[in-house]
Amino acid sequence: MPRKTKGLLQGRKTNNNHSTIIEASKPLIRAAKKLESVTKVVIGKIIMVGPGIQRIKFVEVPAGLKLTVRGGMLQQLFFLYTADRQAVQTFIEQVWNEAKS
């Protein structure tokens, strides 16, 4: 029997390959799931990178955007499926700036 996903990871816009989201990325993923122009959020692996500045980085990919979120000691990749890359990137950057204020 498939397990029931709870909280931030539930819904039709996320995949179930990875089920952990680093703390720094939670507001961004919550916001991305609310956008109509984002059709899917693919949660990638978490990498331990050591202490550093929290930041985000976007790279355009054929399906939309690859989002890299760097928290205090961890980094995580996400893929945001969208046709409107610029609007999604601008919105996610705004959410990031508000969350870090």
DAJO-V65273 format. One record per pair of residues at least 24 apart in sequence whose ideal C-beta (glycine too) atoms are under 8 Angstrom apart, sorted by the first residue. I is the first residue (numbers start at 0). GAP is how many residues later the second one is. Records with the same first field share a line. If there is no record, write none. Layout:
BEGIN
I = GAP + GAP
END
This chain:
BEGIN
7 = 25
8 = 34
12 = 25 + 26 + 27 + 28
13 = 26 + 27 + 28 + 29
14 = 25 + 26 + 27 + 28
16 = 25 + 26
17 = 25 + 26 + 27 + 28
18 = 24
19 = 26
20 = 55
21 = 24 + 47 + 49 + 52 + 53 + 54
22 = 48
23 = 30 + 45 + 46 + 47 + 48 + 50
24 = 44 + 46 + 51 + 53
26 = 68 + 69 + 71 + 72
27 = 28 + 39 + 41 + 50 + 64 + 67 + 68 + 71
28 = 49
30 = 60 + 61 + 64
31 = 46 + 48 + 56 + 60
34 = 47 + 53 + 56
36 = 45 + 46 + 47 + 50 + 51
37 = 26 + 42 + 43 + 44 + 50
38 = 42 + 43
39 = 39 + 40 + 41
40 = 37 + 38 + 39 + 40
41 = 36 + 37 + 38 + 39
42 = 33 + 35
43 = 32 + 33 + 34 + 35
44 = 31 + 32
45 = 28 + 29 + 30
46 = 27 + 28 + 29
47 = 25 + 26 + 27
48 = 24 + 25 + 26
53 = 46
55 = 36 + 37 + 40
57 = 31 + 34
59 = 25
63 = 24
64 = 24
66 = 25
END
